[in-house]
């Protein structure tokens, strides 16, 4: 981002540099539930990486027991790509990310098996950032955090 901003040249289409970052985010009412959802998402990313193309499993069905060391290493790598936790923790982590990369916008992407978990994650994010709820689109507003 620093290089982009340092080398940016204004144009008729864009007068100043603009940047965003997208990150996997799992927000839940409890740290334990957020961790279980993040574990499941990391496992899904590992499956995709190893050519296993299938819908994301339920949290109950996800199983990392018996994974060899090299795959456990990759699983840990994928965990680093996810911000997860309760609303206060997720908000603080997203603000830290935004500051560190000096971005104008953070895009949060939540992937879960259960739609209610995904919707709840977006609702908690919207509440944490005091985004206005507007009926059916409230969960989509949480996807873009300023």
Backbone torsions as a table, in degrees:
resi	resn	phi	psi	omega
1	UNK	NA	-37.7	179.3
2	UNK	-62.2	-45.1	179.6
3	UNK	-61.1	-44.6	178.0
4	UNK	-58.3	-49.6	-178.3
5	UNK	-65.5	-40.6	-179.7
6	UNK	-64.0	-36.2	-175.5
7	UNK	-99.0	2.5	-177.8
8	UNK	-62.3	137.1	174.9
9	UNK	-123.0	122.4	179.8
10	UNK	-58.7	151.2	178.1
11	UNK	-140.5	171.1	177.1
12	UNK	-60.6	-27.7	-179.2
13	UNK	-83.0	-28.2	-175.3
14	UNK	-148.0	111.1	-175.4
15	UNK	-79.0	-30.4	-177.0
16	UNK	-137.0	155.7	180.0
17	UNK	-64.3	143.2	175.2
18	UNK	-132.9	136.9	-177.8
19	UNK	-143.8	147.0	172.7
20	UNK	-136.2	165.6	176.8
21	UNK	-136.1	140.7	176.0
22	UNK	-110.1	140.5	-177.0
23	UNK	-145.3	145.1	172.5
24	UNK	-71.2	132.3	-179.2
25	UNK	-133.4	133.2	173.5
26	UNK	-128.5	114.1	-179.7
27	UNK	-116.8	135.0	-179.1
28	UNK	-143.2	167.8	-179.0
29	UNK	-66.1	-28.4	179.2
30	UNK	-127.7	152.2	178.2
31	UNK	-62.5	-37.4	-179.6
32	UNK	-63.4	-43.8	179.5
33	UNK	-68.2	-40.0	177.5
34	UNK	-60.9	-41.8	179.8
35	UNK	-63.6	-42.7	179.3
36	UNK	-62.8	-41.4	178.7
37	UNK	-67.1	-40.5	178.6
38	UNK	-66.5	-40.4	176.4
39	UNK	-58.2	-43.8	-178.7
40	UNK	-66.1	-40.3	178.2
41	UNK	-65.6	-43.6	178.0
42	UNK	-60.9	-40.3	177.6
43	UNK	-64.3	-39.9	178.3
44	UNK	-63.4	-41.0	177.8
45	UNK	-63.4	-39.0	177.4
46	UNK	-63.8	-42.5	178.7
47	UNK	-60.7	-45.7	179.2
48	UNK	-61.3	-40.6	-179.7
49	UNK	-63.7	-29.9	-178.5
50	UNK	-99.9	15.7	174.0
51	UNK	82.7	15.1	178.5
52	UNK	-98.4	92.8	-176.2
53	UNK	-93.8	101.7	179.7
54	UNK	-150.0	160.0	176.5
55	UNK	-59.4	155.2	179.3
56	UNK	-64.2	134.2	-179.0
57	UNK	-72.6	166.0	170.2
58	UNK	-69.5	159.2	178.1
59	UNK	-60.1	-39.1	-178.1
60	UNK	-66.2	-32.5	-176.9
61	UNK	-85.0	-23.8	-178.9
62	UNK	-62.7	135.4	-175.9
63	UNK	-146.7	121.8	178.1
64	UNK	-105.5	-0.5	179.8
65	UNK	-61.1	137.0	177.0
66	UNK	84.3	3.3	177.5
67	UNK	-68.6	135.6	176.7
68	UNK	-67.0	163.6	-174.3
69	UNK	-56.6	-40.9	-178.3
70	UNK	-65.1	-34.9	178.3
71	UNK	-76.5	-32.6	174.6
72	UNK	-63.3	-37.2	176.8
73	UNK	-61.7	-45.9	179.5
74	UNK	-66.1	-37.1	176.9
75	UNK	-60.7	-43.8	177.7
76	UNK	-62.8	-39.0	176.5
77	UNK	-59.1	-46.6	-178.3
78	UNK	-65.3	-32.8	176.2
79	UNK	-60.5	-32.5	178.8
80	UNK	-67.7	-16.0	-179.4
81	UNK	-90.7	3.1	-175.2
82	UNK	-122.5	132.7	168.6
83	UNK	-101.1	125.6	-177.7
84	UNK	-142.4	157.8	176.4
85	UNK	145.4	-163.2	176.7
86	UNK	-78.6	166.1	-175.7
87	UNK	-53.5	-44.3	-178.9
88	UNK	-62.8	-42.5	179.8
89	UNK	-66.6	-45.9	-179.1
90	UNK	-63.2	-42.6	178.7
91	UNK	-60.3	-47.1	179.9
92	UNK	-61.7	-43.2	-180.0
93	UNK	-64.8	-40.1	178.6
94	UNK	-68.0	-39.1	177.4
95	UNK	-65.4	-39.2	177.6
96	UNK	-63.4	-43.6	177.7
97	UNK	-60.7	-46.1	-179.9
98	UNK	-60.4	-43.2	179.3
99	UNK	-68.3	-44.8	-177.5
100	UNK	-60.6	-38.8	-178.1
101	UNK	-98.4	-1.4	-180.0
102	UNK	49.0	53.4	-179.8
103	UNK	-98.0	158.0	179.0
104	UNK	-87.4	-19.8	-173.4
105	UNK	-152.9	141.2	173.5
106	UNK	-116.2	127.7	178.0
107	UNK	-104.2	120.6	-179.5
108	UNK	-99.6	128.4	179.1
109	UNK	-118.5	120.0	179.4
110	UNK	-111.8	124.2	177.7
111	UNK	-123.0	119.6	177.1
112	UNK	-140.1	161.2	175.1
113	UNK	-69.1	-45.9	-174.6
114	UNK	-88.8	120.7	-179.2
115	UNK	-59.5	-35.9	179.7
116	UNK	-63.0	-37.3	175.8
117	UNK	-64.4	-41.2	179.5
118	UNK	-65.3	-47.1	179.2
119	UNK	-61.4	-42.6	179.7
120	UNK	-63.8	-38.6	177.2
121	UNK	-59.0	-47.8	179.2
122	UNK	-66.2	-38.1	177.5
123	UNK	-62.4	-44.9	179.4
124	UNK	-64.1	-38.4	176.5
125	UNK	-64.5	-44.5	179.1
126	UNK	-59.8	-43.9	178.5
127	UNK	-64.3	-43.6	-178.0
128	UNK	-61.1	-35.7	-179.3
129	UNK	-98.8	9.0	178.4
130	UNK	53.7	41.8	175.3
131	UNK	-81.1	141.8	-178.5
132	UNK	-71.7	139.4	175.1
133	UNK	-86.1	133.0	178.3
134	UNK	-131.2	62.7	176.8
135	UNK	66.4	-130.0	-172.9
136	UNK	-65.6	-18.9	-177.4
137	UNK	-96.6	5.3	-177.3
138	UNK	-57.7	-41.4	-178.4
139	UNK	-69.6	-28.5	179.1
140	UNK	-76.9	-27.6	177.2
141	UNK	-64.9	-32.1	-179.5
142	UNK	-69.1	-16.3	-177.9
143	UNK	-69.8	-23.1	179.2
144	UNK	-120.4	110.6	-176.2
145	UNK	-106.3	128.6	179.4
146	UNK	-98.3	NA	NA
